[in-house]
Amino acid sequence: MKKKILDSWKRPVEIEVFDTGRIPQQTELQLNMTREATPEEHKEWIEKELLPLGDIQLKFVAMMSVIQIATLGFMLLSFWLIGHFATGE
């Protein structure tokens, strides 16, 4: 089906419109087709994926905590230095 519209310069143009007469729907995820993991698959997943990634993340979180505490310490030190030199004491 062709439809007449105006383009951005207000010129009449014809475009082809495919109208199905209904609102388009997003396709659904097929989550009802899952299966339970076997105990062997579960153990393999824990050993090969979960634990190595957890160890890396633990080191990262510990490093970021140290950086955050050091940043807070430097901020407090700068407040003290500015206050100390600004008052001349």
C-alpha positions as CSV (number, residue, x, y, z in Angstrom):
1,M,0.0,0.0,0.0
2,K,1.4,3.4,-0.9
3,K,0.8,6.5,1.3
4,K,1.4,10.1,0.4
5,I,3.3,12.1,3.0
6,L,5.4,15.3,3.1
7,D,9.2,15.1,3.3
8,S,11.3,17.4,5.4
9,W,11.1,20.1,2.7
10,K,7.3,19.8,2.6
11,R,7.4,18.1,-0.8
12,P,4.7,15.4,-1.4
13,V,6.3,12.0,-1.8
14,E,4.9,8.5,-1.9
15,I,6.2,5.8,0.4
16,E,5.2,2.1,0.7
17,V,3.7,1.2,4.0
18,F,3.3,-2.4,5.2
19,D,0.4,-2.3,7.6
20,T,-0.5,-5.6,9.3
21,G,-3.3,-3.9,11.3
22,R,-1.9,-4.8,14.7
23,I,0.7,-3.5,17.2
24,P,4.1,-5.2,16.7
25,Q,5.1,-7.4,19.6
26,Q,8.5,-8.1,21.0
27,T,9.5,-11.7,20.7
28,E,9.6,-13.5,24.1
29,L,12.6,-15.3,25.5
30,Q,12.3,-19.0,25.6
31,L,13.0,-19.4,29.3
32,N,10.7,-22.4,29.5
33,M,13.2,-24.6,27.6
34,T,15.8,-24.7,30.4
35,R,17.0,-27.8,32.1
36,E,18.6,-28.5,35.5
37,A,22.3,-28.9,35.6
38,T,23.7,-32.2,36.7
39,P,25.9,-32.4,39.8
40,E,29.0,-32.9,37.6
41,E,28.1,-29.8,35.5
42,H,27.5,-27.8,38.7
43,K,30.8,-28.8,40.2
44,E,32.7,-28.0,37.0
45,W,31.0,-24.6,36.8
46,I,32.0,-23.8,40.3
47,E,35.6,-24.9,39.8
48,K,36.2,-23.4,36.4
49,E,34.1,-20.2,36.4
50,L,32.8,-19.2,39.8
51,L,35.9,-19.5,42.0
52,P,38.5,-18.0,39.6
53,L,36.3,-15.0,38.9
54,G,35.5,-14.6,42.6
55,D,39.2,-14.6,43.5
56,I,39.9,-11.9,41.0
57,Q,37.0,-9.8,42.2
58,L,38.0,-10.2,45.8
59,K,41.5,-8.8,45.0
60,F,39.9,-5.9,43.1
61,V,37.5,-5.0,45.8
62,A,40.3,-5.1,48.4
63,M,42.5,-2.9,46.3
64,M,39.6,-0.4,45.7
65,S,38.9,-0.3,49.5
66,V,42.5,0.6,50.2
67,I,42.4,3.3,47.6
68,Q,39.2,4.7,49.0
69,I,40.5,4.8,52.6
70,A,43.8,6.4,51.4
71,T,41.8,9.0,49.5
72,L,39.8,9.8,52.6
73,G,43.0,10.2,54.5
74,F,44.6,12.5,52.0
75,M,41.4,14.6,52.0
76,L,41.5,15.0,55.7
77,L,45.2,15.8,55.6
78,S,44.6,18.5,53.0
79,F,41.8,20.0,55.1
80,W,44.1,20.1,58.1
81,L,47.0,21.6,56.1
82,I,44.8,24.2,54.5
83,G,43.3,25.1,57.9
84,H,46.8,25.1,59.6
85,F,48.4,27.4,57.0
86,A,45.3,29.6,56.4
87,T,45.1,30.6,60.1
88,G,48.9,31.0,60.4
89,E,49.1,28.8,63.5
